[in-house]
């Protein structure tokens, strides 16, 4: 069994953020703000979920991972460096993928796919994994309080 965070979105988001950041914003660029929060599912904290903030207009996405208490801190280039001011659509992604066959050679996890194929089990319901269906949004601004996303399994 393999647990995946965001089906690769977190890694891709970090790559895009890094490439965009390399161009620089200059001294009069957008304001970067510390953003923290908590994610729960049916009242219980969710650990190891990818939290993605996707700008509604132009800008850079920010992301973070929840800890055992469901807390996250956003970052653009590195963990905890915040997000730029603005309005965002939010996704929360956590799934489990089964159906990989490990060959066990050289202590590496590699191999093929089981005869039954891959099966994805959504720990956080799939609707929260896409900006257009999550129903989650946030505005990042100076002096903001920690955010709270109370998700439901329905």
N, C-alpha and C positions, 0 to 999 in steps of 0.2 A: 504494500500500500504506500502510496506517495502522496504527500500533502503539498498542494500547490497554492501559491498566493497570487491571485490575479491572473493566472494563466500567462505569466510573463509580462503583464502590463507594468508591474513595478519596475522591472529591469529596463524595459523600453522607455518608460517615463523618465527614469534617471538618466538614460543615455541622451534623450532629447533635451532634457534640462541642462545637462552638461554641455552639449553642443551649443545651445542657445546662450548659455552663460558665458561661453568663451568669447563671444562677440563684445561683451561689456555693455553697460548701460550708461556709463558716465556719471558724473556727480549729480546731475539733475534727473536721474532715472527714477523709476518707480520706487515707492517706499516698501521695504521689506519688514514684515511684522511677525512676531512670535505667535504661533497658533498651536493651542493644545485643546484636547477634548477627550471625550469618553464615548465608546460605542457599546450598546447593550442589545441583546436579542431576547425578546420576551422577558425583559427585566434582568437578565443575567449578562455579566460582562463577557465579551468575546475576545479571546486571545489570538494573536497571530493573523489578524485580518489586515489586508491592505486597504488603507484609506487614501483615496485619490481626490484631489481638488482640481477640477478642470475649468479653466477660465471661460466665462460666458462669452467674452469677446476675445480680443487678442491678449497674449500674455503667456506666461510660463505656468505649467502645472506644478503642483506640489504634492508630496506624498509622505506617508508615514505608516508604521506598523503598530498595531495595538499590543499592549503587554498583557499579562495575566489578569489585570484588573480592567481591561478594556480601554486603557488610556493610550493616547497617541500624541506625538509631537510632529508637526509637519516640517518638511525640508524641501529645498529646491536643488541645491548642489550637494548638501551634506545633511545628515540627520540633525534636525532641530534648528536649522537656520531660518525657518519660517516660510512665509508666502508673501507675495506682493498684494498690496491693497487692491480690492476689487470684488466682484461678484463671481461665485463659482457654483458649478454643479458638482455634486459629490457622489462618489461611488464607494462601496465597501464590498470587498471581495475575499471570500474564503471558501475553498472547495477541496475535496479529496478525490484523487484520481486512482482508480484501481485497474489492474489488468496488465501491468508491466511484469515481465519475466526477467529476473536478475540472473546472470550467468555465474556470478560468484568468483570469476577469475580475477586474479591480481587485486583482490579486495576492492574492486570498483563496482559501482552500480551501473551495469549496462546489460543490454539484452534486447529481446524483442517484445512483441505485444502478445498477450495470451490469446488462445484460440477464440475466446468469447469477446475479444476486443476490449477497448477502454471503456470504463464507466466512471462518470463524474457524479459525485455526490456533493450537492451544494450545502455547506454548513450554514452559511449566510445565504438566504434565498437568492436565486439567480437574478431576480428583478433589481436587486441593489447593485449588481455588477455593471450596469450600463447607465450612463448619465440620463438618457432619455426615458428610462423606466424606473429609476431609483426613487424619484420624488424628493431627493435630498438636495438642499442648497444651503449656501452660507455666504455671508459677506465678511470679508477680511478688512479690518480697519484698526487703527491705533487704539490702544486701551481696551480692546475687546475682552470679554470674559471667556473662560473655557467653554467650548461647544459641547453639546450633548446630542447624540443621535440614538434615539430609542427605536430600534427596528423590531418588526414583528415577523413571525414565521407564516403568517396568513397572507 
